[in-house]
Structure formats: C-alpha cells, structure tokens
Amino acid sequence: MKTILVTGASRGLGLAIAGRLLRDGDRVIAMSRTRSAGFLALQEEFSGRLQWEEVDFGDPALDAADRFGEWNEAGTVLHGFVNNAAMAYDDLVSNLRLEPLEHLFRVNTLAPMLLTRAVLRNFLLHETAGSIVHVSSICCHTGYKGMAMYAATKGALEAFSRNTAREWGSRGIRSNCVVPGFMETDMTAGMEPEVKAKIYRRTALQRPVDLDSVAATVAFLLSEAGHSMTGQNLFVDSGAI
C-alpha cells in the first residue's frame, strides 16, 4: 500500500483525487484548512486509510519541513505527493496590488515548494523512488483576461517541477505537472455563466473538464504505469490548445 500526500483535498479536484487514490487501494494523508461534508463522508468510507492534517497554506509561519520532521521521526514513509491546494486572484494587471499578490504566491507557489523540499527529504530518508505531481492550469498556456497573476504562480510551479525532475531523476524520483482546463469547482463558481460558456466553446470538446478525468491522470502519474514519465506537463483540457 502506497502513502500519498494530497493538499487541498477537502473539496473539488482535491477531493476527487483523494477518492480515486483511496479506491485504488492507497493510503492518503490530506492537508486542508477545513473538512467538507464530502471529505467527512470519504473518511467514514475509508476509515483508517484517510488521515487529515489541518494546514493553512497562507500562514506566514508555515514551514512544512517541521510537520514532515515529526512524521519522519514517527516512521511515515511517503510514496507520492499531489500539490493541488491553490487560491485564485482574478483582476486586471493594471489593478495589481502587492499584498494579495504576495499571499497568492505564498499559497500557490511558496508553500508547495516547501512541501516539495520536505517530501524529497522523506523520499531520500527512506530510499523511495517517489512521484510528485503538481496541479497547474491551462491559464499558463492560453492566457485569459484577469488571470495573469494566478497563471504566474502556476507557471513558476511548472518550471520548478521540470527542474526538480532533472535534479532528482538519478534517484528514481519523478516530478510532473497535470494541466487541467476549466472545471466546475468552487474556484470557478464565482465566474459569470456566460463567461464560462464562452471559455467552454473555445475548446475542441466544448465542455468543462471532468474532475474524474483529471484525477485519473494524477493517479496514472503516481503509479508504476507512469514510471518513465518525468519533467512533463500533461494537458487535460477538453482540447483548449
């Protein structure tokens, strides 16, 4: 049984990923600020295999290495890490403000980098050829009005992932990004329906991306079936590009 760390697992895509991994027989350590009704139901269904850690990735004092240090001492062995937690900051570049931008980068980029450092140390300590999967965004590659700041955080992660793959490939450690298109999640719930419909019409399939399809792609990258894939961006975007 593999143990996979999943951030932002309380709802939306993170919840779908956690559910997929649990149904595949894995153990999941979930990190999020809160637990949704869906997450609590998943905990009840998979009692003993779904552990929850309360973490606020926007906390200026967050240092994931401390948390992982405790787990390492307790003998926790990780086999994979899914960096899914993120927040949005939708606005025009001409309206950019430093404080929300710094918070955005802390949640979407800096906290995941700290977590990756901690996960790598866990892999190395236990001599695990583990797999890291960062959830990026199609915004990095197509461009959308008002999404420049959010896209910048995800673009930084893609570069970080590619270089992590190169740095640690000799130890069998892999790092990839899944690049979803627009999905029906809490993050997109605030968008006007006509705006979302216009975005979907721009894709080849002319429909939102299915969460289960993205979750299956993440599970593939974590599995032995994806053992030759590293440093890649896998697009699950309904044909947006």
N, C-alpha and C positions, 0 to 999 in steps of 0.2 A: 504494500500500500504506500503510495506517494503522499507526501505532505506538501500542499501548495498554499502559499500566502496570497490572498486576494484583497486588494484595497478597494474601498468604495463598494462593498459587497451588499449593502443594505437594500438597494433598490435598483431598478433599471437594468442596464447591461451587467453591472457587477453581480447582481442577484442571479441573473441568467447564467453567468459564468460559473458562479459558485454551485448552482443547481446542477449544471452539466457535469462538473468535476465530481460532485458527490455521487451522481448517478453512474458515473464511470468507475466508481469504487475508490476514489481518492479521499484523503482527509483534507479539510480546508480550514485554514486559520484566516478569519475575516477581520478586516480593520475598517471601522467606520465611526462616525460621530454618534449615530443612533441606530436603533434596530426597528425596521419597518414590520408591519404585520406579515408581509410576505417572508421576511427573513425569519421571524419567530416561528412561522409555520414550517420553514425549511429546517430549523433547529429541532423542532419536535419530530419531524420525519426522519432526520438523520442524527438522532441523539448519539453523542459520543464521537462523531466524526466532523462536527462543525463547531469550532471554537471561535468566540467573539472577543476582540480586543477593542476597547473604546479609545479612539485616537482622533484628534482634531489636527489635520494637516496644515491648518493655518496658524497653529500655535507657534509664536516666535521662539519658544523654548524647545520645540520638538527636535529631538535627536534620536533617530530610530536605532542607532547603534546601542544606546543604553538598553532599550527594550530587548533587542536581539542578544545583547550580552547576557541578560538574565536567562533567555531561552537556551542559549548555547551552554551555559553552566548547567542547566537542567537536562541537557542532552537532546534537545529538539533538533531533528535533522530535517532540513528543508530540501525539497527536490525541484521546486519551481516557485516563481514569483510573477504575479499578474498585477501590473501597475495600472489600475483603472480609475482611481479616485481623481476627480477634477471638478473645477468650477468654471463658469462662464463669465466673461466680461464683454458685453456687447455694447459697442459705441464707435463712433467715427474717430479716426486717428486725430482729427483736429480738436476733439474734446478730451483727449487722453489726460488722465490725472495720475500722478506718481503713486499716491497711497494705494488705490485699488490695483494698480499695475504691479506694485511690489507684492501685495497679498496674492494676486493671481499667480505670479511666478513662484511664490513660496509653496502654494498648494499644488500647482500643476507640474512644476519642474524641480524646485529645490528639495522638497520632501521626497519625491521619488528617487532623486539622485542619492540622498542619504540612505534611503531604504535599500537601494541597489548596492551601495557600499556594504551595508550590514548583511544582505543576502549573500554577496560574494564571499564575505568572511565566513559565513556559515558553510557555504559550499566547500571552501578551501579547508576549513577545520575538519570537516567530515569526508573530505575527498570525494565530493559528489559532482558528477557531471550534470549540473542542473541547467534549467532553461528559464530565461527571463523573457517576459512578453509585456511590452508597453502598448497601451491603447492610445493611438494617435488620432488624427482627424483628417478627413478629406479637405478641410479648410486649408491645410498646408499646401495643397497641390492644385486647387482650383481657384481659391480666392472668393470670398463672399463679403458683401458690404457689411461693415460693422463688426467683422470677425478678426481683424488684423492682430489684435493683442492676444486673443485666445490662440490663434494659429501660430503665433510666435512661440508660445510656450510649448506647443506640440512639436513644432519644427526643431526646437532645441533638444527635445527628447529623442527625436529620430536620429539626430547627429550623435547624441550621447550613446544611444543603443548601438549604432553602427561601429563606433569606436570601442565600445565595451566588447563587442563580438570579436573584433580584431585583437584586442588586448588579452582576452582570456580563452580564445579558441584552443590554444595548445593544451589546456587543461580539460577540454571537452565541454566547457561551459558555453552555452549559446545565448544570444540576445537578438530578439526580433521585435518588429512593430506590426500590429494589426491596425489598418487604417479604415475605419468604418465611414460610411456616408451618413447622411442624416437619418436618425432613428426616432421613433416615438418614445421619448423618455422624459423625465422631469426637466432635464436641461433644455429641451426644445418645446416644452409645454407652453411656455410664455410667448412663443412666436405666433404671429397672426396666421390664421388658417390659409389665407390667400398667398402669404409668403412661402409657407411650407409647400403648398400645392405647386407653386412656381418652381421651387427647387426640385421637387419630385419629377416634374415634367421635363427637366433638363437631363434626367438620367435615361439610360437606354431602356430600363425596365419600367420607368415612370411610376415608381412606388417607393415608399420608405424602405430602408434596410431592415431586415428581420433580425431581432436580437439573438434568436437561437442560431442563426447562421453565423453571426459574429462569434458567439460563444463556442460553436463547434470549431471554428478556425483557431481560436485561442487554445482549445483542448488539443487540437492537432499539433500545434507548435510545442506544447508541453509534453507530448507523447513521444514514444520511440519512433513512431511513424515519421516524425519530422526531424529525426536526428541529424540529417545532413543539411538542414536549413539554419543559417545564422547570418546576421547582418542584413536582413531583408525587411522590406515593407510589403505586407500582404494586404491588398485592397479588397474590402468587402463593401462595395459602394453602389450596388444596383446599376453599375455602368456609368458613374458620374464622369469618368475621364476615359 
